Structure formats: C-alpha cells, structure tokens
C-alpha cells in the first residue's frame, strides 16, 4: 500500500484504518503542525511522531495504548510517597517549561521527538485552552516533574512526561487520573506502548475500539481546567 502524502488541510487525513501494519500505525507523511491540522488529527485518532530531520509522520497504531480511568489504581509505594507531601501539584502553571523538560533526555527514552515546532504549536493550543500541563514541585519550589497533553471533549490525549526526582512524574500522573475521574473522562490515550506506560497501568485495545470511544466522547463539552480542583491525597 502506498504511503499517503498530505496536501492542503482541506483534504484532511486518510481513515485511520488505512495505516500500515509495518511500521505499525504509520498513516501519512507531510503537512505541517499547524493547530488546526493537529486538532483534526487527534479528533480522528491520529498523532504526529517523527525524529529531528525526518518528514512529519502521522500515526494511528493498532493496538492502541490507553489508560482506563475507572480501573486505574496507584501503587502502595506511590500512595505512601504522596502522603508524605513530597510534591506540590499544579495545573497549567508553566506549560511550555513542561514541554521543554519533556524534550530533554530521559532514562526510558532513546531520543526526543519534541522539537521546537512542537513546542510552539502545542503552546498555541495551550493558549486556546486545549493543551494542558500538570506540574510537580518539590519543597524548594523547583519544578521536578510533570506531563502534558490535549483535552478534546471528555478524552485526554497524553503526550509526554518527565521526572527529575523519584516518582515526580508519577505524582503528576496520579493528579491527572484524579482530574479525569472528577470530570468523567473515561480514557487517557497513551498512543504507543512502552515499558514505562505499561508500568503505570496502561493496557492495549484494538484501534477500532479506541476510535469508537473517540466518536462517543471527543465532541462532548470539555471541562474548564481553570476550575480544576486541587489534588486530594489518597
């Protein structure tokens, strides 16, 4: 099957189920990262992912790596650390800083795909109230962990996370799951499976099931993140 090359935004994307089996989920190349194209992609179960120097690649893997919010539980060790009050958790306090920290090397990732264009365009989505960050701060007021992603309707599309202290990103993720329960968001998209996501409780579902959830929930009214309740210690 020939690989689809994106043209003008008005032409849209091919259907997600037209993605290649190998490499798993590669659907199209080209286009740009303009906010309107990004929103169109996510709404149809597609996301950009490519290395520096490569053309923009668009993906929709099968199976999909997701977190079922209702079924998610925290490890006892993380609950213990959260009860120690080691981290102060906030929402949307420094979105761009979180993205830039996620772009730095991490011990569970070989390289970064978060390039300056990503930061610029996702920051625009943040300014429009669509992309959000959760931050973890230590007792000295230092940013030591966090995550970011997009909220469409009643779904959250996780993009990346970082940690500079033990369990800092896990604490931010615990807050995300708490917010999703509060707002009746049933699913958090993790995109592509890796050991780190699986260790946090991610599972795999068929792409068709993910797209069905997307159709049910992505067009519902999105919560107001400015009214996010504070983190409640488990």
N, C-alpha and C positions, 0 to 999 in steps of 0.2 A: 504494500500500500504506500503510495507517495505521501510524503510529509506535507501537510498543509502550510502554506506561507501566507501570513496575514497581510491583508491590504488595508484600505481605509476602515476606520472604526465602524462605519455604517454597514460594512459587510459582515460584521460580527465574527463569531467563532464557529468552527465545525462542532457538531454534537460531541459531548464528552465520550460517548461510547465508540467514537471513531479513533480514539487514542491507540497508539501502538502497544503490542504486547511486550516488545523488546526494543528499546528500553521501556520498561513498564510505565505506561501513562503518558508518554510524550505525544502531544496532540498537534502542536503547531510551533512555528518559529516566526520571528519578525515582529512587526508592530512597534509599539512603544509602551511606556509605563505611565502614560497619562492617567489621571484619576478616573476618568470616565471609562477607559478601557479596563482598568483594574476592577472597577465595580461590576462591569459586565462579566468579566471573567469569573469572579468569585460567585456571582449570582448563579452561574451555570456550572459550578463545581470545578473550576479551572484556576490555576495559580501560576505565577511566573517563578522560575528557578533556573539559574544558569551561573556559570563561573565567569569571572572577570576576563574579558577578551572574547568571549563567545557571543553568538547572537542570542537575542532574547528567546528563551524556550518556555513553552506553556504546557502544563501537565494536568492530568486527571487520572491518577493511578487506580488500579483495581487489584487488590482490595484497598480500602481507604483506612487510614489510621485515625481513630477517634476516641474521645472520652465520653462515656455515658454518665452524665452528671448525677443522676439519681442513684447509680450503683457505685459511685466513686467513694472510697474510704481513704483516710490518711493512715500512714504507718504509725505505730505506737511511738517510735523514736521521734518522728516529726511532731506528733502531738506534744510529747514531753518538751521538745525544744520551743515550741510555740508558747507553751505555758510558762516557760522561763522568761518570756518577754524580751528575747534577744533582738527582735526586729520590730520596727515601726513600719506598718504597711500603708501605702497611699495609692491613690488613683489619679492618673493624668497630671502628675506634678512636673514631670520632665520627660516627655515622650521622646524627643529627639536624642537626649542623652541615653535613654534606654536603648534605642535603636543602635546608636554608635557603640555602646557597650556590647550589644549582641554581635556586632560585626567584628569584635576582637577575637583572637584565637581562643578556643575552649578545648578542654581536655577530651571531650567526647565528639569533637568535630574536626575533620582534617583541614577544612578551609572555610572561608566565609563566602556567601553569595550576596551579602548585604552591602551593596556598592553605593556610592554617593547618590546615584539616581534613585535608588530605592528609598534612601533616607529622605530625599527631597519630596518625592511624590507621596510617600506614606505620611509624611508630616503634613502635607496638604490635606490628606484625608483626615488626619487628626484634627486639624483646624476646622474641618467641616463636621466634626462630631461623630465620625465613623470609625476611625482607628483610635485605639486606646492602649494605655500602658498601666502596669501595676509595678510599684517600686517597693523595694525592701531597704530600709535604712538601719544602720547599727546604732549603738548607744552614743557614738561620737558624731552622729549626724551624717555619716558617709553613705553614699549610695553603694550598696554591696550586692544587689541582686534585682532582678525584675524580668518582665516579659512584655510583649506587645502583640497586638493582633487587630482584627477587624470585627466589628459587630454589625451584622445585617439582620434586621428583624429580631427573631429570637434564636439566633445562632451566633456563636463566636468562632472565628477562624484564627487559631493560634499561629503565629509566625515564628517567633524565636524567643529564647530566654537566656539569661546569663547569671552567673554567680561568682562572687569574689570572696564569699565566706561560706562555710559549710551550711547547707540547707537554705540559703537565702533565696534561691530561685524556687525551691520547693515551697517556701513560705508564701511567696508571691502567687504561686500556682494554687495553693490552698485558698487564698483570698479570692482568686478568680472563680474557683468552683463554688465558693460560698455565695459570691455575687450571682452566679448563674442559677443557683437554687432559688435565691431571693427573687430573681426576675423570671423564673420559669423558662430558662434556656435549657433545653434538654440535651444538647450535644455541643461539644467543643471539638473542632476539627484540628487534627494533628498532622494532616497531609500525608507525609511519607513516614513509614515506621522506622524507628531506630531503637537501639537498646535503651537509650535514655528515656524516651517516651514510654516504652513498654514498662520500664521500672517505675514510672509514675502511675501506671494503671491503664494505659491505653490498650485498646483492642482493635481488631481488624473487622471491617464489614464490607460486603460487596459494594462496588461502586453504585450499582442500581439502587441499593438501599439508602446509600448516602444521598443520592440525587432525589429520592422520594422524600427524605426528611427535609432536604433543602427546599423543595417545592411547597411543603406544608408550612414551613416556619420562616423562611427568609423574607417574605413580604409582609409579615406582621409588624405592628408598631414596635420600634426599638426602644429600650429603656433609656432614661435620661441619666447618663453617667455622672452628671454634675450632682445628682442626688444619691450617689452610691452610699449605702450605709457603711459605717466603719467596720473594720474587721472584728469579729467576735471570736475570742479564744475558745477552742473546742474543749 
